[in-house]
């Protein structure tokens, strides 16, 4: 099975990841997983939710992820740590 991501060129970034996220949201429907460093996730979520990114950053472990509403970017959940037994 080939991912549609493999057939499209990567998003060009000008000033960071928001343009890459916009590109992914525009070109892919349904659920979408975007990976990046915890600092970038924290800053992005803080910007979109008017919250303190440092507090979120401190909660993140390796590996962890956040769940956002695809349209509003509202923070739905923070999965602070995924047990390695589930990977």
N, C-alpha and C positions, 0 to 999 in steps of 0.2 A: 504494500500500500504506500503510495507516494503522497506526502503532505503537499497541500497547495502552497505552503510557504517555500518549499524547495523550488517551485517553478517561477517564483516572482523575485525580482531583485530586492535586496534589502532597502529599507527606507533610508533616505539621505537625512542626516542630522545637521541641522543648523542651530546651534546653541542648545544642544542637549536632546533629551529623549521625548519631549512633548510632540514633536513632529513625527517621530517614529510611531508613537502611540496613535496619533490621529490617522496615520497611514494604515496601520493595522486595523483600526476600527472601521475605516472606510472600505477596505478591501476584503474583509472577512466577516461573515455573519455568525451568529450563535455564540457559544462560549469561546473565550479567547484567553490564552495564557501568555503573559509577557514576563520574561525574566530579566532581572537586573540586580544591581547591588542594593543592599538594604538602605544605604544612604539616599540613593535615587528614589526608591520606593517611598521612603519616609518624607522626603521633600515634596514629591508629587502629591501624595495623599494629603499632606499638610496644606499645600496650596489649594487643592480642590475642595477641602473640607474646612478650611479656616481653623486649623488646629495646630498644636505644637508638634512639629516633626521630630523633635528630639525625644519626646516621650514615646512615640511609636518606635523610633530607632532603638531605644533601650529595650523594648519588649521583644524585638526580633532576635531569633537564634538561627543556627544553621542546621538543617534547612527550615525555612518558614515562608509563609505567604500571606497576602491580604486578599480579601474578596471585595470587589467594588461593583456598584451598579454600573452597568455598561453605558447608560445614558447620562446619569447625573454625577457619576464617580463618587457617590455616597459610600462611605466605608461601611460595609455590611459585617465583616468579621475579620479578625486577626488570628491566624493559626500560628501560634508562637513557636511551636516546634513539632516537627514530624518525626515520630520515632523511626529510627533507622530500620527497625524490623519491618516497617511497612513499605520501605523503598525497594 
